[in-house]
Structure formats: structure tokens, C-alpha cells
């Protein structure tokens, strides 16, 4: 699939228009669903973190909004924004998002898809907290899709459901220890992708087998020759961190190998931190369906945290997701997805080198800049 150069809101609005209106069948509605969703998205881009702020923004910017939206009955009220966000099925909005973003990504061949969960602490209904699992394409710095779970422990069942909705062919899926499950590994391979999964003591036999092997291998001169090794060093703030990655793809000795679909490699990451107080060493283990050198695995393992550093951190810092007191799970999930859309559009706007937070503020008072973000070159 050929990758498009820029995200374009026009195609997204067309997708909004295709969503089945969940309001009363045959109802006489004053505001078109696509227009309401478009205003909410623009409000999020322009610094609005709640539906109250979106309603205030729409009222203040009605004249400008009319330059590309019909708004036959004026701007929607706060209650309309809240009702729409609560009645829209998140799966319908998610489907529109995926269709919009796929042409930009241009497929996952040769790319890393980091899957990780995030809890929105402020978004709750009663005791239920919104926890979403997202698939993040590292090379494009964009979310490929998300799915809601009740809590972090449900990621084990949520990840296969998320994979069912995505086209990950040719990619490499990386997941932390929660996703190190035989069925998840099987699912990834069935989708024509590879996996790199973190291993911890929730799989004691696998973990102990890898640990015992490397405890022996690193001290055995003969076995060391069978290991592919890559080492990198970071120096900052008076601290030195050495990362040593070792890979063994000759693992026929592991008698339960066949239980893991296409299991081909055991990886060890050894982190040696040298500070004034002394030296500390820790090891982490991974399994993979790939046969690759240590440098490649080093890139994938470090690259996995881009979903935390680039997406989750940004949602909390620039969009204040954790502080948003959104009630109603549908509304919280829909708003979470629209934040990801807003982030993608803001990041995709490269005429300014400002931070995402500054871009949101600038968009709030500069209509021309907002038009640049949205690529509104002509009336819709």
C-alpha cells in the first residue's frame, strides 16, 4: 500500500458521516452527527480537555466554524456534545479511525507495532476505570488502533481482540510480559507477523530455562561463540549505562519449544549501571519468532518504549488525560481516541517546531494555524 504524505481531515469527516446515528430512529435532530464529532475533534486540537470547554470553544468560534461546516441551527449545546460522546459506539468510531489512518501508514511491512496498555485515572463510572490497549507504529509515530479493557489484567484477552481488527502483516509486534502468552504468540504469527515478547516469572518454566541457559552460556568460552552480541553505552548525569544484548537462535535444547508458535530465539538484555555509589546489574529476557542479530533486537526492545514515551506520556502531559474527569465509559473511550487523532494531526503539522502543548495553544487563538493543521484549503 502506498503511503500518503499527510493526514487529511476531509477523509475523516467523510468517515464520521458514515457512522450510524445512535440517537432515536427517525428523530428530528438539529445537528448532524458528523458536524458534532468534527467540532469535538477541533476543540481537542485547540486545547479543550472537557466537553464543557469544547462547548465554550464552539460558541466562541461559531463564525469561523461556519466557513467549512453548515451549522444550520447554530453550534450544539453542552448537553448535545455530552450525549453524542456517550451514545456513539466506540467500535464505530474506532473503525472510522483505522480506515483513515491506514493509507497514511501504508502497511506494516518492516515496521514495529508496540502494544501496551494505559489507564486513564480520571475517566471512570463508579468504580470502573478506563483502561485501553493501543497498537503504536513506531516508524510512523501513530496509533494504529485501540481497544478498551476493564483493567490491566484483562489485556491477555484484549490483545487478541485488538489484533483481529488490525492489518499487521510483515510487521514485528512487541509486548511486555503481560502479553507473553502462547495464544497471543500464535495469533501474531497467524496474522503473518513476528513477535518479540518480554518474559518474566509469570512463566516460570520458560523464564528459568532462559535464565539458567544464559547464566551458563556467558561463562562458557565454547558456548559464547554461538551467541550474537551487541553492546551500547550511554553516559549522562555522571552515570554510565552499558547495555549488552545476547541472542541465541539454536534453542532446540528447550524441550517445550513447540508449545510456542514459531519460537526461534532467546534474547538476554543485560544492563550494567555505574554510578558513584557503585555498580548494579540486571537482566531481562525475551523470546521471538525471528532470527535476527543482537543489534536488531536491541533496536526493537528499546523501540518498544516509544509507545510509553511518545504516546502515553504525551496524552498525560499535553492532553491531561489523567486529569480529565469524564464520566461514562463510552464518552471516556471516544474522547481518548479523538485525543489520539488530534495528536496525530498536530504532530503531522510541521510548519512549526513548537511542542504539541504550544501547538494546541496557538491553534486555540489562530484560526489560520488551525486550518493549516486540518489542511482546510477549501470549503468542505
Steps between C-alpha positions, in 0.01 A plus 500: 500500500638841404541734795332839484718795598254686724197420712192677369198577713269503197513122472446465875186715485370282218551206735309679778214541254485123448451423872147383574333768710421335836245762598129418479410341162310751291574778747495861387853603592626855475867407465662254261705231670809560282497871580475438874792256491704739285451785746599274791818397319589860413433600861743232621762623253451854628568421865158388626527214749131466599162522329431823694806660342403364157157663533660831598742476207221426251298799618800733474607369157158461336579753228819323397344153524230615256768550233520124452203351692131560426381550860143561383381531860806658652756322714393205716439544871704342778232235556517407128877455514470285814216290359681433172818394676306258718278341235757456221627141500878513548540213255330707227727799562802270520410346162490845340834587655671185369373555145627858516845421638589188296570686172737731687690210656510312171509155662716350774760320288835533677352713779476458876158487664535558874196388698449639849223599740420829671258588778323837486476567873241776476264321260272285708144403565453381852796275566565410139814664362574534130798288395585492131747287309657679204702384200771757424690504170846614600624610157196719436452614862128436478244279669368227274203421723380448855263282702347547844549262792358516850843479662863420421460127572251480212770588247557127445157466339491851353820472295373219270177698451702806403714297260181376332425858394847587366705422192848429640634291212875519470545685829663415832271512804664578834317454832601508864478198731120524538467409131746211512236233440501200270168592341616856435821374337290265286264781405783731392655234278159416350475868399828460305708703745785428742511549875745608768355432845644586841529200733460522875423259780133470405637223275736333749613210281581724204661770713714257700609314186620821332657628823688176567620486140647851503646459848698212352560633149660832593767316699564218253766590238369245250133596531584869477594441136139407425367830638449809291587802716440872470610757757412867534588761760323812627665770711290765670483685832813331630356156432615238254256237376628210293243287321614164375261300281560131437304281261488124462299354213617143558233408754405144408618401848192668652264203528182711502592703194211364291246644745590848373409559135808553281726563801850557360705722733579564865627851576670635811540870575755572768504854640807605699464835675809667639453785746700654780318276746610187317406263218164328452411231249162376386389260231184478294395219267300485179379242252447553129376334184781678312854403424683831512825641631540658841512854361156455342351363822659786696319747274165321538524465877593862557253608231213334684503776759418760236135419570553615860734791426329635188132408540402440862727772637370746242135419580564568868724807468371683191136383513464451879322170449553383857340819635191481280196414714291348220209293624356227281725234356392564139575871532838434662599250232380718213680803639816293545490405132437859388803609703708254297355646178579851622853396595555347155381816323705729724812290458443480126500883477866583445496874415559565870765330714311584819401234753158335473386699803601830337341399170169440681515845657588665172214322323259625767548866401628479142235377256743500210734270689210269588412489129861404427481213750172381349614568141183695429616647169145532363149492650380147580 
